[in-house]
Amino acid sequence: MTDSYDEPDRRDMLDRTRQGVIGQPLDRPEGPLKVWGCAPYAAEYARDRCAEGVLVGATISAGRVTAIHRDAVLAMPGVLAVISSERMLRRPAQGTAGEAPEQDVSRVDYPMQPVALVVAETFEQATAAAKALRVDYDDRSGDAAFVPDEAQAEPADDPVEAGDLDAALSGADHVVDAEFTTAGHVSAAMEPHAAIAEWQGDDLTLWGSLQMLSFNRAELADSLGIDPDHVRILSPYVGGGFGSKLGISHEAVAAALAARELGRPVRVVMSRQQVFQSIMRRSETRQRIRLGAGSDGRLTALAHEAWVSNLPGEDFSEPVTQATEFLYAGENRLLSVMKSPVTRLTAGSVRAPGEAVGMQALEVAMDELAIATGLDPVELRRRNLPEALPGEGTPYSSRRLIEAMEAGAKAFGWDQRAPEPCARREGEWWIGMGMASAARVNILAKAEARVTLTADGHVVVETDHTDIGTGSYAVLGQVAAEMLGQPIDRVTVKLGDSSLPPGAGSGGSWGASSTGSAVFRACEAIRATLAQSLGCSGDDLVLQDGQASAEGVEARAVTELLSGDLTRTGRIEPGEQMEKVHQATYGAFFCEVAVNAFTGETRLRRMTGAFGFGRVLNAKTARSQCLGGMVWGIGSALTEALSFDDRDGHLVNHDLAEYHVPVARDIPPMEVILLEERDPHASPIQAKGVGELGICGAAGAIANAVHNACGVRLRDFPMTPDRLLPHLPDPFGD
């Protein structure tokens, strides 16, 4: 029976175990394989007679394919097939879809949408043939909308409304009314989308780069029109995902169709440009934020309105106001998101959807309010933390925001900040400091895991959960080692195989806490059996270094209590706790920037992040996740922006040469403070998600530091030098 999480687990089981590996900064067990180049990624598996496929993108923005001139291409050296099937995908699947997205590539929905696959003996032959393939279209691009039109926008969801906003704003002592824009983003994972498909009779095996195999298996089967029992996906190592690999996409379905037609394995690897042009983007946003506060700085009014876009027919809309709903007080409020149809590639989840772009605007608005009220930005936030979820009264499960702000401020040296802009100059550089809150919703997802304690005392953990670079192999192994009292080197974790029990998948920051809880449940069942064999209660059982003991009972080797391998499957799914208490993770950012008085260049000089997210399962992997999120925040603040051609909707900067992610020279020394806490409402292991928290609000802290440095308040992201330069104070002035 599935364990529905309805009551908080207050036993602190992992605080009473003795092995001492939980929370420790242990290395990733697969780390050496990755360093040595021995960890195979999706495109790297050797399959006999594997043919190579290259996708062909549409050269129109919207319309229909009327003819594909195959013959000339099929006559080229090495070419085996030109595939264009009604089962090929027009759009990738959204995360957790569990079913085929829109299919039939004969209808073109956006520029460079894949419309065919050319398969050849070699990649070079397939590439040459794909470039030569001639496709005729019924071009309907003239009917398409390439720029989001807010007049055509419709509500993405029901707005959140409470009190009398207009009256509260009219009566407020201090009002902030500001508009912000954020550019679109892409995930830009290091490993491009890739797949190898091979059939044995009616059974398909696909080696892919995917994040959520239980959903992906169903999506792939539905796309192909076969039973999921005939599909196996292998994805043990994933070179980054960040949301782009939550759902099945073009390469996987195309490879499977081609392999079935040719009767041999087919590999399809998307180029970097194809990934940018046809896989998920984060929507651009326009946001209006209105804050009203009394003379004491306490919020009485809060409005956050956002406008986003997506392809017609797509349900997903960037949940921009997600954190605003729970982060700050203000009994009179309006939260709404409007979505416009646009002929651009599909918008979907990119790391920390909602909070990543919503909070950077909210945190700048809060900084503006701090200046208006004369309060320190930390103090303003402290005064505006609600006792319960505004408008609903739901209590918070835990909230370490004040502790994060205090710890971060102390470590960073926030007391050295000059509150007035342009107070500090070093040569040609204005120097300033800024801060912001961090917050991200927490989710417990359905998950299963199988744990085996072998007759010789080894532990094997098995689940289809993936590791996208987040440390799943390490964390799940630590939970099992701690619970079963075995050294970590006696634990083997097997991931990324859809034939294994379905884990939560890597997405939404729910992976470690959800699948980790399933591992925990399986280990509890094993402990119960061992306790019975030892002759004690489960609560009294002590397992450490392969020994089992209890008060008043002679210690014995665990292997002596086993008659063979002992296997149990643990299950977890969200229950009433998700409704009884509001669950989120919290933190705070502090940063120092230098702004060049002559060029407008911004350099981040140092940054501190303090975070509270329940139990820390592995201090090293958690710190890495926080650092990664902070780097994403730097990109959002200063460099990253998708650029579309308004004439035809095509993506102009479709590679890492033109889409500017932060590089090593852009990243200063960064400090991460992990605040240990226990949140029994969140999961049986009292942990919450961490992966996306580090980006939520980070860009706002940088924007606030820029204002403190040079007095320029930019509300359009990214804050590139050309946007700063016209507003800078006279570099030769006093």
C-alpha positions in Angstrom: 0.0 0.0 0.0 1.2 3.5 -0.8 2.2 5.5 2.2 0.1 8.7 1.9 1.9 11.4 4.0 -1.0 12.6 6.2 0.6 13.2 9.5 4.0 14.8 10.4 6.8 12.3 11.2 8.2 13.7 14.5 10.3 10.7 15.4 13.6 12.2 14.2 14.6 8.7 13.2 17.7 9.9 11.2 18.8 11.8 14.3 18.7 8.6 16.4 20.6 6.4 14.1 24.3 5.7 14.7 26.1 5.3 11.4 26.8 9.1 11.1 26.7 9.4 7.3 23.5 11.4 6.8 24.2 15.1 6.2 27.9 14.6 5.7 29.6 16.2 2.7 30.4 12.9 1.1 31.7 12.7 -2.5 29.5 11.5 -5.3 30.1 7.8 -5.8 29.8 8.3 -9.6 32.2 11.3 -9.5 35.3 9.4 -10.6 33.5 7.8 -13.6 32.5 11.3 -14.8 36.0 12.7 -14.3 37.6 9.7 -16.1 35.0 10.0 -18.9 33.7 6.5 -18.1 30.1 7.5 -17.3 28.2 7.0 -20.5 25.7 9.7 -21.5 22.7 9.1 -23.9 24.6 9.4 -27.2 27.6 7.4 -26.0 26.3 3.8 -25.9 27.9 1.4 -28.5 25.2 -0.4 -30.4 25.9 -2.6 -33.4 25.0 -1.2 -36.8 23.7 2.0 -35.2 22.5 4.5 -37.8 22.7 8.3 -37.3 19.7 10.6 -37.6 19.6 14.4 -38.0 16.4 16.4 -37.6 15.3 18.9 -40.2 13.7 22.2 -39.1 10.9 24.1 -40.8 11.9 27.1 -42.8 8.6 28.8 -42.2 7.0 30.1 -39.0 3.6 28.6 -39.4 1.6 26.6 -41.9 1.7 23.1 -43.3 4.2 20.8 -45.0 2.8 20.0 -48.5 5.7 17.9 -49.9 9.0 16.4 -48.9 11.3 15.7 -51.8 12.9 12.5 -50.6 14.3 11.0 -53.8 17.2 13.4 -54.3 18.3 12.9 -50.7 17.8 9.1 -50.7 20.3 9.0 -53.6 23.0 10.6 -51.6 25.8 8.5 -50.2 24.9 6.5 -47.1 21.3 7.8 -46.7 18.9 5.2 -45.4 15.6 6.9 -44.9 13.7 10.2 -44.6 11.2 10.0 -41.8 8.2 12.3 -41.5 5.4 10.6 -39.5 2.2 11.9 -38.0 3.6 10.4 -34.7 6.6 12.7 -34.7 6.3 15.5 -32.2 5.5 19.1 -33.1 6.2 20.2 -29.5 8.0 18.6 -26.5 6.0 17.3 -23.6 5.6 19.5 -20.5 6.8 18.1 -17.3 4.7 15.3 -15.7 2.5 15.2 -18.8 2.5 11.4 -18.9 1.0 11.4 -22.4 2.0 12.4 -25.9 2.3 16.1 -26.6 1.0 17.5 -29.9 2.1 15.3 -32.8 2.0 15.3 -36.6 4.9 17.4 -37.9 3.0 18.2 -41.1 1.6 21.2 -39.2 4.2 23.8 -38.4 3.6 25.7 -35.2 6.8 27.7 -34.8 10.1 28.5 -36.6 12.6 25.6 -36.9 10.1 23.1 -35.6 11.4 19.6 -36.6 9.5 18.3 -39.6 11.6 15.4 -40.7 14.4 13.1 -39.8 17.2 12.1 -42.2 18.9 8.8 -41.3 22.3 7.7 -42.8 25.2 5.4 -42.0 27.2 8.3 -40.6 26.5 11.5 -38.8 28.3 13.5 -41.5 26.2 11.9 -44.3 23.0 12.5 -42.4 23.9 16.1 -41.7 24.7 16.7 -45.4 21.5 15.1 -46.5 19.4 17.0 -43.9 20.8 20.3 -45.3 19.9 19.2 -48.8 16.4 18.0 -48.1 13.8 20.2 -49.9 10.5 20.7 -48.2 7.4 22.5 -49.7 5.0 24.4 -47.5 1.7 26.1 -47.4 3.1 29.1 -45.7 0.6 30.7 -43.2 3.2 32.8 -41.4 1.4 36.0 -42.3 -1.4 34.9 -39.9 0.9 34.4 -37.0 1.6 36.6 -34.0 5.3 36.9 -33.3 5.2 39.5 -30.5 3.1 38.9 -27.4 0.0 41.1 -27.6 -1.3 41.8 -24.1 -4.6 42.8 -25.7 -5.0 39.1 -26.6 -4.0 37.9 -23.2 -6.3 35.7 -21.2 -6.1 34.8 -17.5 -3.8 31.9 -16.9 -5.6 31.0 -13.7 -8.1 32.5 -11.3 -6.6 35.7 -9.8 -6.0 35.9 -6.0 -8.0 38.8 -4.6 -8.6 40.0 -1.0 -9.7 43.1 0.7 -10.0 46.5 -1.0 -6.7 47.1 -2.8 -7.4 50.5 -4.2 -8.5 51.9 -0.9 -5.5 50.5 0.8 -3.1 52.0 -1.7 -4.9 55.4 -1.5 -4.6 55.4 2.3 -1.0 54.1 2.4 1.8 56.4 3.7 4.3 54.9 1.2 3.5 53.5 -2.2 5.7 51.7 -4.8 4.2 51.3 -8.2 6.7 49.9 -10.7 6.9 47.9 -13.9 9.5 45.3 -14.6 10.5 43.1 -17.6 12.5 39.9 -17.6 13.8 38.3 -20.8 13.2 34.7 -21.8 15.7 32.1 -20.7 16.7 28.6 -21.8 18.0 25.7 -19.8 21.2 25.3 -21.9 22.1 22.0 -20.2 25.7 20.9 -21.0 24.5 17.6 -22.5 22.3 18.2 -25.6 19.1 16.2 -26.1 20.0 12.8 -27.5 18.6 9.3 -27.8 19.5 5.9 -29.1 16.5 3.6 -29.9 16.6 -0.1 -30.5 13.8 -2.6 -31.0 13.7 -6.3 -30.2 10.5 -7.5 -31.7 7.8 -5.4 -30.1 10.0 -4.1 -27.3 11.7 -0.8 -27.4 14.8 0.2 -25.5 15.7 3.9 -25.5 18.9 5.4 -24.1 17.9 9.0 -23.4 18.7 12.2 -21.6 15.6 12.6 -19.5 14.6 13.7 -16.0 11.4 11.8 -15.1 11.4 8.3 -16.5 8.0 7.1 -15.2 6.3 10.0 -17.0 8.7 9.8 -20.0 8.0 6.1 -20.5 4.3 6.8 -20.7 4.8 9.8 -23.0 7.0 7.8 -25.4 4.6 4.8 -25.5 1.7 7.1 -26.1 3.5 8.9 -28.9 4.3 5.6 -30.6 0.9 4.1 -29.9 2.1 1.1 -28.0 1.7 -0.2 -24.4 4.2 1.2 -21.9 5.1 -2.4 -20.9 6.9 -2.6 -24.2 9.1 0.5 -23.5 12.3 0.6 -21.4 14.2 3.9 -21.0 17.8 3.9 -19.7 19.1 7.2 -18.4 21.6 6.6 -15.6 23.6 9.7 -16.2 22.1 13.0 -17.4 24.3 16.0 -18.2 22.0 18.6 -16.8 18.3 19.2 -17.4 17.0 22.3 -15.5 13.5 21.6 -16.8 14.3 21.0 -20.5 14.3 17.2 -20.1 11.2 16.9 -17.9 9.1 15.6 -20.8 9.8 13.5 -23.9 11.0 15.5 -26.9 11.6 15.3 -30.6 14.8 13.2 -30.7 13.4 10.3 -28.7 10.2 9.8 -30.7 12.0 10.3 -34.1 14.8 7.8 -33.1 12.2 5.2 -32.1 10.2 5.6 -35.3 13.3 5.4 -37.5 14.7 2.4 -35.6 11.4 0.5 -36.1 11.3 1.3 -39.8 14.9 0.3 -40.4 15.1 -2.7 -38.1 18.4 -1.4 -36.6 19.4 1.0 -33.8 19.2 4.7 -34.6 20.9 7.6 -32.7 19.5 11.1 -32.9 21.5 13.9 -31.3 20.2 17.5 -31.4 22.7 20.2 -32.2 23.0 23.0 -29.7 21.1 25.3 -32.1 18.3 22.7 -32.4 18.0 22.5 -28.6 17.7 26.2 -28.4 15.2 26.5 -31.2 12.8 23.7 -30.4 13.0 22.8 -26.7 11.5 24.6 -23.7 12.1 28.3 -23.1 11.2 30.3 -20.1 8.6 33.0 -21.1 9.6 36.6 -21.1 7.5 38.6 -18.5 6.2 42.0 -17.9 5.3 42.6 -14.3 3.6 45.4 -12.4 4.1 45.4 -8.6 2.3 47.8 -6.3 3.1 48.0 -2.6 1.4 50.1 0.0 2.7 50.5 3.5 2.1 52.5 6.6 4.6 54.8 8.2 6.1 51.9 10.1 6.8 50.1 6.8 4.2 47.3 7.3 2.5 46.3 4.1 -1.3 47.0 3.9 -1.5 46.5 0.1 0.2 44.1 -2.3 -0.5 43.7 -6.0 1.6 41.6 -8.4 0.3 41.3 -12.0 2.2 39.5 -14.7 2.0 39.0 -18.4 3.6 35.9 -20.1 3.3 34.0 -23.4 3.1 30.6 -24.9 2.2 28.8 -28.1 -1.5 28.6 -28.8 -3.0 25.5 -27.2 -0.3 25.2 -24.5 -1.8 25.1 -20.9 1.5 26.0 -19.2 2.0 29.6 -18.0 5.0 30.8 -16.0 3.7 31.0 -12.4 5.3 34.4 -11.8 3.4 35.3 -8.6 3.9 31.9 -6.9 6.2 33.2 -4.1 4.4 36.5 -3.7 1.3 34.6 -2.5 3.0 33.4 0.6 6.2 35.4 1.2 5.0 38.8 2.6 2.0 40.2 4.4 -0.6 42.7 3.0 -4.2 41.8 3.6 -5.4 43.8 0.6 -4.0 42.1 -2.4 -4.2 41.1 -6.1 -2.2 38.4 -7.8 -2.8 37.6 -11.4 -1.0 36.1 -14.4 -2.2 36.8 -18.0 -1.0 34.7 -21.0 -0.7 35.8 -24.6 -0.5 33.4 -27.6 2.6 33.8 -29.6 4.3 31.9 -32.5 7.6 31.1 -30.7 8.9 27.9 -29.4 7.1 26.2 -26.5 7.4 27.9 -23.1 7.7 25.6 -20.2 9.6 24.9 -17.0 13.1 26.3 -16.7 14.8 26.1 -13.3 12.6 27.4 -10.6 9.6 28.4 -12.8 7.7 31.3 -11.3 9.9 32.4 -8.4 13.0 32.7 -10.5 11.6 35.7 -12.4 8.8 36.8 -10.1 11.0 37.2 -7.0 13.7 39.2 -8.7 11.0 41.9 -9.5 9.4 41.6 -6.1 12.6 41.9 -4.2 13.6 45.0 -6.1 10.2 46.5 -5.3 10.8 45.7 -1.6 14.1 47.5 -1.8 12.4 50.5 -3.2 9.9 50.4 -0.3 12.8 50.1 2.2 14.3 53.3 0.8 10.9 55.1 0.8 10.3 54.1 4.5 13.9 54.8 5.6 14.2 51.2 6.9 17.1 48.8 6.4 16.1 46.2 3.8 16.5 43.4 6.3 14.3 45.1 8.8 11.6 45.9 6.3 11.4 42.2 5.4 11.4 41.1 9.0 8.4 43.4 9.7 6.4 42.0 6.8 6.5 38.3 7.5 2.9 37.1 8.0 1.9 34.7 10.8 0.0 32.5 8.4 -0.7 32.3 4.7 -2.3 35.6 3.7 -6.0 35.3 2.8 -6.2 31.6 3.9 -4.8 31.4 7.4 -2.9 28.2 6.7 0.1 27.9 9.0 3.6 27.6 7.8 5.4 24.3 8.3 8.7 26.0 9.0 10.3 29.3 8.0 13.9 30.1 8.6 13.9 33.4 6.7 14.7 35.6 9.7 17.6 33.3 10.7 18.8 33.2 7.1 18.8 37.0 6.9 20.6 37.3 10.2 23.2 34.7 9.4 23.8 36.0 5.9 24.1 39.6 7.1 26.6 38.7 9.8 28.8 36.6 7.5 28.7 39.1 4.7 29.3 42.2 6.8 26.0 43.9 5.9 26.5 46.5 8.7 29.3 48.0 6.6 26.8 49.0 3.9 26.2 52.7 3.3 22.5 53.1 2.8 22.9 56.1 0.4 23.8 55.4 -3.3 27.1 56.6 -4.7 28.7 56.6 -1.2 31.7 54.5 -2.2 34.0 54.8 -5.1 37.2 52.9 -5.9 38.9 54.5 -8.9 36.5 54.3 -11.8 34.2 51.8 -10.0 31.1 52.6 -7.9 30.8 50.0 -5.1 27.4 48.9 -3.6 25.7 46.2 -1.6 22.3 44.7 -2.0 20.2 41.9 -0.4 17.1 39.9 -1.2 15.0 37.1 0.3 15.0 33.6 -1.2 11.8 31.5 -1.3 10.6 28.4 -3.2 7.5 26.3 -2.8 8.2 22.8 -1.5 6.5 19.7 -2.9 6.4 16.0 -1.9 5.9 13.8 -4.9 4.8 10.2 -5.4 7.8 7.9 -5.3 8.9 4.2 -4.9 12.2 2.6 -4.2 13.4 -0.9 -3.6 16.1 -1.6 -1.1 17.9 -5.0 -0.6 20.1 -5.9 2.3 22.0 -8.8 0.8 23.0 -11.9 2.7 26.6 -10.7 2.9 25.6 -7.3 4.3 25.6 -5.1 1.2 22.8 -2.6 0.5 21.4 -2.1 -2.9 19.0 0.8 -3.7 17.0 0.6 -6.9 14.7 3.2 -8.4 14.2 4.8 -11.8 15.0 8.2 -10.3 17.5 10.1 -12.3 20.7 12.0 -11.4 21.0 15.2 -13.4 24.1 16.3 -11.6 22.3 16.9 -8.4 23.8 14.1 -6.3 21.0 11.6 -6.2 23.5 8.6 -6.2 25.1 10.1 -3.1 22.0 11.2 -1.2 19.9 8.1 -1.7 22.9 5.9 -0.7 23.4 8.0 2.5 19.8 7.5 3.6 20.0 3.8 3.1 23.4 3.5 4.8 22.3 5.5 7.8 19.0 3.6 8.2 20.6 0.2 7.9 23.9 0.9 9.7 26.3 0.1 6.9 29.4 2.0 5.8 28.7 4.0 2.7 31.2 1.9 0.7 28.9 -1.1 1.1 26.0 0.7 -0.6 25.2 0.5 -4.3 22.6 2.8 -5.8 21.1 1.9 -9.2 19.2 4.7 -11.0 17.9 5.8 -14.3 16.2 2.5 -15.5 12.5 2.6 -16.1 12.2 -1.1 -15.3 13.0 -0.2 -11.7 10.4 1.1 -9.2 9.2 4.6 -10.2 10.9 7.4 -8.3 9.8 11.0 -8.1 12.1 12.0 -10.9 14.5 15.0 -10.9 12.4 18.2 -11.2 10.7 20.7 -9.0 13.2 20.3 -6.2 11.3 17.3 -4.9 13.6 14.5 -5.9 15.8 14.0 -2.9 13.1 14.4 -0.3 10.5 12.3 -2.1 12.5 9.4 -3.4 14.7 9.7 -0.3 11.5 9.2 1.7 10.7 6.1 -0.3 14.1 4.7 0.4 13.6 5.6 4.1 10.3 3.6 4.1 11.9 0.6 2.5 14.6 0.7 5.1 12.1 1.0 7.9 10.5 -2.3 6.7 13.9 -4.0 6.7 14.7 -2.7 10.2 11.4 -4.1 11.4 12.3 -7.6 10.2 15.8 -7.3 11.7 14.4 -6.2 15.0 12.1 -9.2 15.1 15.0 -11.5 14.4 17.1 -9.8 17.1 14.2 -10.0 19.6 13.7 -6.2 20.2 11.3 -3.5 19.1 12.0 -1.5 16.0 12.5 1.7 18.0 15.1 0.0 20.2 17.1 -1.4 17.4 20.6 0.0 16.8 22.4 -0.6 13.6 26.0 0.5 13.1 28.9 -0.8 11.1 27.1 -4.0 10.2 26.2 -4.8 13.8 22.7 -5.0 15.3 22.1 -4.4 19.0 19.6 -3.2 21.6 19.6 -2.6 25.3 19.5 -5.9 27.1 20.1 -7.9 23.9 23.4 -9.4 22.8 24.9 -7.6 19.7 25.1 -9.7 16.6 26.3 -9.2 13.1 23.4 -8.2 10.8 24.4 -11.0 8.4 23.6 -13.5 11.2 20.0 -12.3 11.3 19.5 -12.9 7.6 18.6 -16.2 6.0 19.1 -14.7 2.5 18.7 -11.4 0.8 16.1 -9.2 2.4 14.2 -6.9 0.0 11.5 -4.3 0.7 9.9 -1.6 -1.4 9.1 1.7 0.1 6.4 4.1 -1.2 5.4 7.7 -0.5 2.9 10.1 -1.9 1.6 13.5 -0.8 -1.3 13.5 1.6 -3.1 15.9 3.9 0.1 17.6 5.0 0.3 19.4 1.7 -3.1 21.0 2.6 -2.7 21.4 6.3 0.4 23.5 6.3 2.1 25.7 3.7 5.5 24.3 2.8 8.4 26.3 1.4 12.1 26.8 1.6 13.7 30.1 2.5 16.9 32.0 2.4 18.6 35.3 1.9 21.2 36.7 -0.5 23.8 39.4 0.1 26.1 40.7 -2.6 28.6 43.4 -3.5 29.0 44.8 -7.0 31.2 47.2 -8.8 29.7 49.4 -11.6 32.1 51.1 -13.9 31.4 54.8 -13.9 32.5 55.2 -17.6 31.2 51.9 -19.3 28.3 50.7 -17.2 29.9 47.3 -16.8 28.8 45.5 -13.7 31.1 43.1 -11.9 29.9 41.0 -9.0 32.7 41.1 -6.3 31.3 38.7 -3.7 28.0 37.0 -2.8 26.7 35.2 0.3 23.6 33.0 0.4 22.1 31.5 3.6 19.4 28.8 3.1 17.0 26.8 5.3 15.4 23.7 3.6 14.8 21.1 6.3 17.4 18.4 6.9 20.6 18.7 5.0 21.1 15.2 3.5 24.6 15.9 2.0 26.3 19.2 2.8 28.5 19.0 -0.3 25.8 18.3 -2.9 23.5 20.8 -1.2 26.1 23.5 -1.3 26.7 22.8 -5.0 23.0 23.1 -5.7 22.9 26.5 -3.9 26.0 27.7 -5.8 24.5 26.6 -9.1 21.3 28.5 -8.4 23.2 31.6 -7.4 25.1 31.4 -10.7 21.7 31.2 -12.5 20.7 34.3 -10.6 23.8 36.1 -11.8 22.9 35.2 -15.4 19.3 36.4 -15.0 20.5 39.7 -13.5 23.3 40.6 -15.9 23.7 38.5 -19.1 20.9 36.0 -20.1 18.2 36.9 -22.6 16.6 35.2 -25.5 16.3 37.4 -28.5 13.5 36.8 -31.1 13.1 38.3 -34.5 9.8 40.1 -34.4 9.3 39.7 -38.2 9.1 35.9 -38.1 9.5 34.7 -34.5 12.7 32.8 -35.0 15.3 32.7 -32.2 18.3 34.8 -33.1 20.8 33.9 -30.4 20.4 30.1 -30.6 23.8 29.0 -29.1 26.2 29.6 -26.3 28.2 32.0 -28.4 25.3 34.5 -28.4 23.2 33.5 -25.4 25.5 34.6 -22.6 25.5 32.4 -19.6 27.9 33.5 -16.8 31.4 32.0 -17.2 34.2 31.5 -14.6 35.4 35.1 -14.9 31.9 36.4 -14.0 31.7 34.4 -10.8 33.2 35.9 -7.7 33.9 34.1 -4.4 30.6 32.9 -3.1 29.7 31.7 0.4 26.9 29.3 1.2 25.5 28.9 4.7 23.3 25.9 5.3 20.9 26.3 8.2 20.1 23.0 9.7 16.4 22.5 10.5 13.9 19.7 10.7 10.5 20.0 9.0 8.4 16.9 9.9 5.5 18.2 7.9 7.5 18.1 4.6 8.6 14.5 4.5 9.4 11.5 6.7 13.1 12.3 6.5 12.2 15.9 7.5 13.9 17.3 4.4 12.7 19.8 1.7 13.9 20.6 -1.8 17.0 22.7 -2.3 17.9 22.6 -6.1 16.0 25.7 -7.1 16.0 27.8 -4.0 19.4 29.3 -4.8 18.1 31.2 -7.9 14.9 32.6 -6.3 15.6 36.2 -5.6 19.3 36.2 -6.4 18.9 38.6 -9.4 17.0 41.0 -7.2 19.9 41.2 -4.7 22.2 42.1 -7.6 19.9 44.8 -8.9 19.6 46.3 -5.4 23.4 46.3 -5.1 23.7 48.1 -8.5 21.3 50.8 -7.3 23.2 51.2 -4.0 26.5 51.5 -6.0 25.5 54.1 -8.6 22.0 55.2 -7.9 20.5 53.7 -11.1 17.3 51.7 -10.5 16.9 49.4 -13.5 13.7 47.4 -13.7 14.5 45.6 -17.0 16.5 42.4 -16.9 19.2 41.6 -17.7 21.0 44.8 -16.6 23.4 45.1 -19.5 25.9 48.0 -19.8 23.9 49.6 -22.6 20.9 49.9 -20.2 22.9 51.3 -17.3 25.2 53.7 -19.2 22.6 56.4 -20.1 21.5 56.8 -16.5 24.9 56.8 -14.7 25.9 59.9 -12.7 28.6 62.1 -14.1 31.8 60.0 -13.7 33.8 63.2 -13.1 31.3 64.7 -10.7 31.8 65.0 -6.9 
